[in-house]
Amino acid sequence: MSGYPRILLKISGEALAGGSGFGLDAGTLDYIAREIVAVHDMGTQVAVVVGGGNIFRGDVFSQAGGIDRTVADHMGMLGTITNALALQAAIERIGVQTRVQSAIGIEE
């Protein structure tokens, strides 16, 4: 067991994009998933908070695009969910069960 029973890891959306800064990079997702699973395998429970700036940046779009800030922020939260689901898939391919939780309700 590691020194910590539980950890919280924050990953920026841009980190999931690899070198491009936008979208998702499959190799980067797989690398991050392997690192998370390695910590999990040491006996540490891992909670991950993931950003969505690689998909959509609500603050920038609300200023430049003329969309209400609240609407733009909700659009950004959908980008966060996209990233969470992508990371979930990468971790579960390795064999570790995960759960995505969000303030926005989404049915299975």
MIPAMI-978871 format. One line per field, with one value per residue: residue number from 0; residue in three letters; x negated, y negated, z of N, C-alpha, C in turn. Coordinates in Angstrom, 1 decimal, decimal comma, m for minus. Layout:
BEGIN
miro: NUM  ... .
gupa: ALA  ... .
n_xx: X  ... .
n_yy: Y  ... .
n_zz: Z  ... .
ca_xx: X  ... .
ca_yy: Y  ... .
ca_zz: Z  ... .
c_xx: X  ... .
c_yy: Y  ... .
c_zz: Z  ... .
***
This chain:
BEGIN
miro: 0  1  2  3  4  5  6  7  8  9  10  11  12  13  14  15  16  17  18  19  20  21  22  23  24  25  26  27  28  29  30  31  32  33  34  35  36  37  38  39  40  41  42  43  44  45  46  47  48  49  50  51  52  53  54  55  56  57  58  59  60  61  62  63  64  65  66  67  68  69  70  71  72  73  74  75  76  77  78  79  80  81  82  83  84  85  86  87  88  89  90  91  92  93  94  95  96  97  98  99  100  101  102  103  104  105  106  107 .
gupa: MET  SER  GLY  TYR  PRO  ARG  ILE  LEU  LEU  LYS  ILE  SER  GLY  GLU  ALA  LEU  ALA  GLY  GLY  SER  GLY  PHE  GLY  LEU  ASP  ALA  GLY  THR  LEU  ASP  TYR  ILE  ALA  ARG  GLU  ILE  VAL  ALA  VAL  HIS  ASP  MET  GLY  THR  GLN  VAL  ALA  VAL  VAL  VAL  GLY  GLY  GLY  ASN  ILE  PHE  ARG  GLY  ASP  VAL  PHE  SER  GLN  ALA  GLY  GLY  ILE  ASP  ARG  THR  VAL  ALA  ASP  HIS  MET  GLY  MET  LEU  GLY  THR  ILE  THR  ASN  ALA  LEU  ALA  LEU  GLN  ALA  ALA  ILE  GLU  ARG  ILE  GLY  VAL  GLN  THR  ARG  VAL  GLN  SER  ALA  ILE  GLY  ILE  GLU  GLU .
n_xx: m0,8  m0,4  m1,5  0,8  4,3  6,3  6,5  6,8  6,9  6,2  6,8  6,0  8,0  6,6  4,3  5,2  5,3  2,8  0,0  1,4  3,2  5,9  8,9  8,9  6,2  5,4  3,2  2,1  4,3  4,3  1,8  2,1  4,2  2,9  1,1  2,8  4,0  1,8  1,3  3,6  3,4  1,5  2,9  4,3  7,1  8,3  9,5  10,6  10,5  11,5  10,7  12,2  11,3  10,0  11,9  14,0  14,1  15,8  15,6  14,1  15,6  18,0  17,4  16,3  18,1  20,7  22,5  24,6  23,0  23,7  24,9  22,7  20,9  22,3  22,1  19,3  19,2  20,2  18,1  16,3  17,5  17,3  14,5  14,2  15,6  14,1  11,7  12,6  13,2  10,7  9,4  11,0  10,6  8,2  9,0  9,9  12,7  14,7  16,4  18,3  19,1  21,2  22,4  24,3  27,1  27,0  28,3  27,7 .
n_yy: 1,2  m2,3  m5,4  m6,9  m6,5  m7,5  m9,6  m12,7  m13,6  m16,1  m16,7  m18,6  m19,5  m20,1  m18,5  m16,0  m16,2  m15,8  m16,8  m18,5  m20,3  m20,5  m18,7  m15,1  m12,8  m9,6  m8,0  m9,5  m9,5  m6,7  m6,5  m8,1  m6,7  m4,3  m5,2  m6,0  m3,6  m2,2  m3,5  m2,9  m0,2  0,0  m0,2  m2,5  m4,6  m6,3  m9,4  m11,4  m14,6  m16,1  m18,5  m20,5  m22,1  m21,4  m20,7  m22,7  m26,1  m27,9  m30,5  m32,0  m31,7  m32,8  m35,5  m36,1  m34,9  m35,8  m34,4  m33,8  m33,8  m31,8  m29,8  m29,2  m28,2  m25,9  m24,4  m24,0  m22,3  m20,0  m19,3  m18,6  m16,3  m14,7  m14,3  m12,9  m10,6  m9,5  m9,0  m7,2  m5,0  m4,4  m3,6  m1,5  0,3  1,4  2,9  1,9  1,0  m1,8  m5,0  m7,6  m10,8  m13,6  m17,0  m17,6  m15,8  m12,6  m9,9  m6,3 .
n_zz: 0,0  m0,7  0,7  1,0  1,5  m0,1  m3,0  m4,7  m8,0  m10,3  m13,6  m16,4  m19,2  m21,5  m21,1  m21,9  m24,6  m25,6  m27,5  m29,2  m28,0  m28,4  m28,6  m28,3  m27,5  m28,3  m27,5  m25,4  m23,6  m23,0  m21,8  m19,5  m18,3  m17,7  m15,8  m13,7  m13,1  m12,2  m9,7  m8,4  m8,3  m6,3  m4,0  m3,5  m3,4  m6,1  m7,1  m9,8  m11,1  m14,0  m16,5  m19,2  m21,2  m23,6  m25,3  m25,2  m24,4  m22,3  m21,2  m23,0  m25,4  m24,7  m24,5  m27,1  m28,9  m28,3  m26,8  m24,0  m20,8  m18,9  m20,5  m22,1  m20,2  m19,4  m21,8  m21,8  m19,6  m20,7  m22,4  m20,4  m19,4  m21,7  m21,8  m19,4  m19,9  m21,9  m20,6  m18,7  m20,3  m21,3  m18,9  m18,1  m20,1  m19,4  m17,2  m14,8  m12,9  m13,2  m12,3  m13,6  m12,5  m12,4  m12,2  m14,0  m14,9  m16,3  m18,0  m18,1 .
ca_xx: 0,0  m1,2  m1,4  2,1  5,4  7,1  6,0  7,6  6,0  6,9  6,1  6,6  8,5  5,5  3,4  5,7  5,1  1,5  m0,7  2,2  3,9  7,3  9,4  8,3  5,1  5,6  2,0  2,1  5,3  3,8  0,7  2,7  5,0  2,0  0,5  3,8  4,2  0,6  1,5  4,7  2,8  0,7  3,9  4,8  8,3  8,0  10,6  10,0  11,3  10,9  11,2  12,8  10,8  9,6  13,1  14,7  13,8  17,0  15,3  13,6  16,7  19,1  16,9  16,1  19,3  21,9  23,4  24,7  22,0  24,2  25,0  21,3  20,3  22,9  21,5  18,0  19,3  20,4  16,7  15,7  18,1  16,7  13,2  14,4  16,1  12,9  10,7  13,2  13,1  9,3  9,1  11,8  9,9  7,1  9,6  10,4  14,0  14,8  17,7  18,2  20,1  21,3  23,5  25,3  27,6  26,9  28,7  26,9 .
ca_yy: 0,0  m3,5  m6,2  m7,6  m5,6  m8,1  m10,8  m13,4  m14,0  m17,1  m16,7  m19,6  m19,0  m20,2  m17,4  m14,9  m16,5  m15,5  m18,0  m19,4  m21,3  m20,5  m17,3  m14,0  m12,0  m8,3  m7,6  m10,3  m8,9  m5,4  m6,7  m8,6  m5,6  m3,3  m5,8  m6,0  m2,2  m1,8  m4,0  m2,1  1,2  m0,1  m0,2  m3,8  m4,9  m7,5  m10,2  m12,2  m15,7  m16,4  m19,7  m20,3  m23,1  m20,9  m20,6  m23,9  m27,0  m28,7  m31,9  m32,6  m31,7  m33,8  m36,8  m36,3  m34,4  m36,5  m33,5  m34,0  m33,1  m30,6  m28,8  m28,8  m27,3  m24,5  m23,8  m23,6  m21,1  m18,8  m19,0  m17,9  m15,0  m14,0  m13,9  m11,9  m9,3  m9,0  m8,5  m6,0  m4,0  m4,0  m2,9  m0,2  1,3  2,0  3,8  1,3  0,5  m3,3  m5,6  m9,1  m11,6  m15,0  m17,8  m17,5  m14,4  m11,9  m8,5  m5,4 .
ca_zz: 0,0  m0,7  1,9  1,1  1,2  m1,2  m3,5  m5,7  m9,1  m11,3  m15,0  m17,3  m20,5  m22,5  m21,0  m22,6  m26,0  m26,1  m28,0  m30,1  m27,3  m28,7  m28,9  m27,5  m28,1  m27,8  m26,8  m24,1  m22,7  m22,6  m20,9  m18,2  m17,7  m17,1  m14,6  m12,7  m12,7  m11,4  m8,4  m7,9  m8,0  m5,0  m3,0  m3,3  m4,2  m6,9  m7,6  m10,8  m11,6  m15,3  m17,2  m20,5  m22,0  m24,9  m26,1  m25,3  m23,3  m22,1  m20,9  m24,3  m26,4  m24,3  m24,9  m28,6  m29,6  m28,0  m26,1  m22,6  m20,1  m18,3  m21,5  m22,5  m19,1  m19,5  m22,9  m21,3  m18,7  m21,6  m22,8  m19,3  m19,4  m22,8  m21,3  m18,3  m20,5  m22,7  m19,6  m18,1  m21,3  m21,3  m17,6  m18,0  m21,1  m18,6  m16,3  m13,5  m13,0  m12,8  m12,3  m13,9  m11,8  m12,9  m11,7  m15,0  m14,9  m17,6  m17,8  m18,7 .
c_xx: m0,9  m0,9  0,0  3,2  6,2  6,4  7,0  6,7  6,8  6,1  6,8  7,0  7,4  4,5  3,8  5,6  3,7  0,8  0,2  2,9  5,4  7,7  8,8  7,2  5,2  4,4  1,8  3,1  4,9  2,7  1,2  3,4  4,0  1,4  1,5  4,0  3,0  0,8  2,6  4,2  2,0  1,6  4,5  6,0  8,0  9,3  10,0  11,0  10,7  11,5  11,7  12,3  10,3  10,7  13,8  14,3  14,9  16,7  14,9  14,8  17,8  18,6  16,8  17,4  20,6  23,0  23,4  23,7  22,4  24,3  23,6  20,7  21,0  22,3  20,1  18,1  19,6  19,0  16,0  16,2  17,5  15,3  13,3  14,8  14,9  11,9  11,3  13,0  11,6  8,9  9,8  11,2  8,8  7,7  10,0  11,7  14,0  16,2  17,5  19,4  20,0  22,5  24,6  25,8  27,6  27,3  27,8  27,3 .
c_yy: m1,2  m4,3  m6,9  m6,6  m6,1  m9,4  m11,4  m14,0  m14,9  m17,0  m17,7  m18,9  m19,0  m19,1  m16,2  m15,0  m16,2  m16,8  m18,9  m20,5  m21,3  m19,0  m16,3  m13,2  m10,6  m7,8  m8,3  m9,7  m7,6  m5,5  m7,1  m7,5  m4,6  m3,9  m5,7  m4,6  m1,8  m2,3  m3,2  m0,8  1,2  m0,2  m1,5  m4,0  m6,3  m8,2  m11,2  m13,3  m16,1  m17,7  m19,4  m21,3  m22,7  m20,7  m21,9  m24,8  m28,0  m30,2  m32,6  m32,7  m32,7  m35,2  m37,1  m35,9  m35,0  m35,6  m33,8  m33,2  m31,8  m29,4  m28,2  m27,9  m25,9  m23,8  m23,2  m22,4  m19,9  m18,4  m18,2  m16,5  m14,1  m13,4  m12,8  m10,6  m8,7  m8,4  m7,2  m4,8  m3,4  m3,2  m1,5  0,8  2,0  3,0  3,3  0,6  m1,0  m3,7  m7,1  m9,7  m13,0  m15,7  m17,8  m16,0  m13,8  m10,4  m7,6  m5,1 .
c_zz: 0,0  0,6  2,0  0,7  0,0  m1,7  m4,5  m6,8  m10,0  m12,5  m15,8  m18,6  m21,6  m22,3  m21,8  m24,1  m26,5  m26,5  m28,8  m29,3  m27,5  m29,0  m27,9  m28,2  m27,5  m27,0  m25,5  m23,1  m22,2  m21,6  m19,5  m17,5  m17,0  m15,8  m13,4  m12,2  m11,8  m9,9  m7,7  m7,5  m6,7  m3,8  m2,6  m4,1  m4,9  m7,4  m8,6  m11,1  m12,9  m15,9  m18,6  m21,5  m23,4  m25,8  m26,3  m24,1  m23,3  m22,0  m22,2  m25,3  m26,0  m24,6  m26,4  m29,4  m29,3  m27,3  m24,6  m21,8  m19,4  m19,3  m21,9  m21,5  m19,1  m20,7  m22,6  m20,4  m19,6  m22,1  m21,7  m19,2  m20,6  m22,4  m20,3  m18,9  m21,3  m21,7  m18,9  m19,1  m21,3  m20,0  m17,6  m19,0  m20,4  m17,6  m15,0  m13,7  m12,5  m12,8  m12,7  m13,2  m12,2  m12,2  m12,7  m15,1  m16,2  m17,3  m18,5  m20,2 .
***
